[in-house]
Amino acid sequence: MVTVPRARSNGIELEYDTFGNPAEGAPLLLIAGLGMQMIGWDEEFCELLATRGFHVVRFDNRDVGLSTHMAGVPPYTLEDMADDAAGLLDALGIRAAHIVGASMGGFIAQVLALRHPDRVLTLTSMISGPNGADHVQPTPEATALLLAPAPTTREERVALGLRSKQTLLGPQDPFDESWERPRIERAIDRAYDPAGFMRQLMAITSASGRLERLRSVGVPTLVIHGDADILVPVENGRNVATAVPRARLVEIEGMGHDVPRRVWTRVADEIATLARARTTC
């Protein structure tokens, strides 16, 4: 892994790092979900992508991690966050990239493909959906997690993170506290901003639906979704895949709102296959 300085993008600063050879690998941008720092894209997963010929870039969205936090400024939109991603590509000298987004990152990836189509080689939307009136809503249990009061102590923050992860995992991915706890603790100790989380959530809830607009996406597209997702139910992925011309839908049995270790190799292979489809088009 090579750590590099912050990048100036769209009037803010974005913390990022990279995996793979920038001279030889095809650029691939990972866009994280709601409240998810770039370290939520595990190093092992990033290395899997790098070994498949990608130069992988992961970054902290605005209002999370070590990127600029937006306290005291007007509300922003998913379009602003897509412009952040495009600006990061500019800062890195990348004309266009394979774009991979999970959950809110999938929303942003879709908006990027609509707003900056020349910057997108392929689009992978994981555990995501179309927003607005087009969106199938979470279950009450999942909604309660989104709206849980911000804990005041580190122990309470870790406990909420563990409860959230356990609730959102699918039935084929048993909860493993020995794996999840250090990852949650690392994220909390690196940066913690519940107000930033809520500002990101506001950008999501204020977004308009995209299903009709997604019919104009012209790049090879992959939609990956778990059939046991209670936060972004699988119907959302199905609807996105139906809307985007020639999109490939991969439904993973027993997977919830997560991209668990058991599917990393499969997901990396699917993304690499999609990239090859771009080069042969």
Residue pairs with C-beta under 8 A, 6 or more apart in sequence:
1 17
1 18
1 19
1 43
1 46
2 17
2 18
2 19
3 17
4 16
4 17
4 18
6 13
6 14
6 15
6 16
6 66
6 67
7 13
7 14
7 16
7 59
7 87
7 88
7 91
7 92
8 87
8 91
9 84
9 86
9 87
9 88
9 90
9 91
10 80
10 83
10 84
10 86
10 87
12 62
12 67
12 68
12 70
12 84
13 67
13 68
14 59
14 60
14 61
14 62
14 67
14 68
14 84
14 87
14 88
14 91
15 38
15 59
15 60
15 65
15 66
15 67
16 38
16 57
16 58
16 59
16 60
16 88
17 38
17 57
17 58
17 59
18 55
18 56
18 57
18 58
19 43
19 46
19 47
19 49
19 50
19 54
19 55
19 56
19 58
20 49
20 50
20 53
20 54
20 55
20 56
21 50
21 55
22 55
24 53
24 55
25 50
25 53
25 54
25 55
25 56
26 53
26 54
26 55
26 97
26 98
26 121
26 275
27 54
27 55
27 57
27 89
27 92
27 94
27 96
27 97
27 98
27 121
28 49
28 54
28 55
28 56
28 57
28 97
28 98
28 99
28 100
28 271
28 275
29 57
29 59
29 85
29 88
29 89
29 94
29 97
29 98
29 99
29 100
30 38
30 41
30 46
30 56
30 57
30 58
30 59
30 100
30 101
30 105
31 59
31 61
31 85
31 99
31 100
31 101
31 102
31 105
31 106
31 108
31 109
31 112
32 38
32 40
32 41
32 58
32 59
32 60
32 61
32 64
32 101
32 102
32 104
32 105
33 40
33 101
33 102
33 103
33 104
33 105
33 106
33 127
34 103
34 104
34 146
34 197
34 200
34 201
34 204
35 64
35 196
35 197
35 200
36 61
36 64
36 102
36 103
36 104
36 105
37 60
37 64
37 65
37 187
37 190
37 191
38 58
38 59
38 60
38 65
39 65
39 183
39 186
39 187
39 190
40 183
40 187
41 58
42 183
42 264
44 261
44 264
45 259
45 264
45 267
45 268
46 56
46 58
48 264
48 265
48 268
49 56
49 268
49 271
49 272
50 56
52 268
52 269
52 271
52 272
53 272
53 275
54 98
54 271
54 272
54 275
57 88
57 92
57 94
57 97
59 67
59 85
59 88
60 66
60 67
60 191
61 67
61 81
61 84
61 104
61 105
61 108
61 200
62 68
62 69
62 70
62 76
62 80
62 81
62 84
63 69
63 70
63 193
63 196
63 197
63 199
63 200
64 191
64 193
64 196
64 197
64 200
65 190
65 191
66 190
66 191
69 193
69 196
70 76
70 196
70 199
71 195
71 196
75 199
75 202
75 203
75 206
76 199
76 203
77 203
77 206
77 207
78 104
78 107
78 108
78 111
78 131
78 203
78 204
78 207
79 111
79 115
80 203
81 108
81 111
81 203
82 108
82 111
82 112
82 115
82 116
83 115
83 116
85 99
85 108
85 109
85 112
86 112
86 115
86 116
86 119
89 95
89 96
89 97
89 119
95 119
96 118
96 119
96 120
96 121
97 119
97 120
97 121
98 121
98 122
98 124
98 271
98 274
98 275
98 278
99 109
99 112
99 113
99 119
99 120
99 121
99 122
99 123
99 124
100 109
100 124
100 126
100 271
101 107
101 108
101 109
101 110
101 124
101 125
101 126
101 128
102 126
102 127
102 128
102 259
103 126
103 127
103 128
103 231
103 232
103 257
104 128
104 200
104 204
105 126
105 128
106 125
106 126
106 127
106 128
106 129
107 128
107 129
107 131
107 204
107 207
109 123
109 124
109 125
109 128
110 123
110 125
110 128
110 130
110 210
110 214
110 217
110 240
111 210
112 119
112 120
113 120
113 123
113 217
113 219
113 221
114 210
114 213
114 214
114 216
114 217
117 217
117 218
117 219
120 219
121 219
121 275
121 278
122 219
122 220
122 221
122 222
122 271
122 274
122 275
122 277
122 278
123 217
123 219
123 220
123 221
123 222
123 244
124 221
124 222
124 223
124 224
124 270
124 271
124 274
125 221
125 222
125 223
125 224
125 237
125 240
126 223
126 224
126 225
126 259
126 267
127 224
127 225
127 226
127 229
127 231
127 232
127 237
127 257
127 258
127 259
128 223
128 225
128 232
128 236
128 237
128 240
129 135
129 136
129 232
129 236
129 237
129 239
129 240
130 209
130 210
130 211
130 214
130 236
130 239
130 240
130 243
131 204
131 207
131 208
131 209
131 210
132 207
132 208
132 209
132 210
133 208
133 209
134 209
134 210
134 211
134 239
135 209
135 236
136 232
136 233
136 235
136 236
136 239
137 143
137 233
138 146
138 230
138 231
138 232
138 233
139 230
139 231
139 233
141 167
141 230
142 167
142 168
142 230
142 231
142 257
145 163
145 164
145 167
145 168
145 231
146 201
146 231
148 160
148 164
150 194
151 157
151 159
151 160
154 188
157 188
157 192
158 181
158 184
158 185
158 188
161 180
161 184
161 187
161 188
162 177
162 180
162 181
162 184
165 175
165 180
165 184
165 258
166 175
166 180
167 230
168 229
168 230
168 231
168 256
168 257
168 258
169 175
169 256
169 258
169 260
170 226
170 227
170 228
170 229
170 254
170 255
170 256
170 258
170 260
171 228
171 254
171 256
172 228
172 253
172 254
172 255
172 262
173 254
173 255
173 256
173 258
173 260
173 262
179 261
210 243
211 239
211 240
211 243
212 243
214 240
214 243
214 244
215 243
215 244
215 245
217 244
217 245
217 247
218 245
219 278
220 246
220 274
220 277
220 278
220 281
221 241
221 244
221 246
221 247
221 248
221 274
222 247
222 248
222 250
222 270
222 271
222 274
223 237
223 238
223 240
223 241
223 244
223 247
223 248
223 249
223 250
224 237
224 250
224 252
224 259
224 267
224 270
225 232
225 234
225 236
225 237
225 238
225 249
225 250
225 251
225 252
225 255
226 234
226 251
226 252
226 254
226 255
226 256
226 257
226 258
227 234
227 251
227 252
227 253
227 254
227 255
228 234
228 254
228 255
228 256
229 237
229 255
229 256
229 257
230 256
230 257
231 256
231 257
232 257
234 251
237 249
237 251
238 249
238 251
240 247
241 247
241 248
241 249
248 270
248 274
250 270
252 263
252 266
255 263
259 267
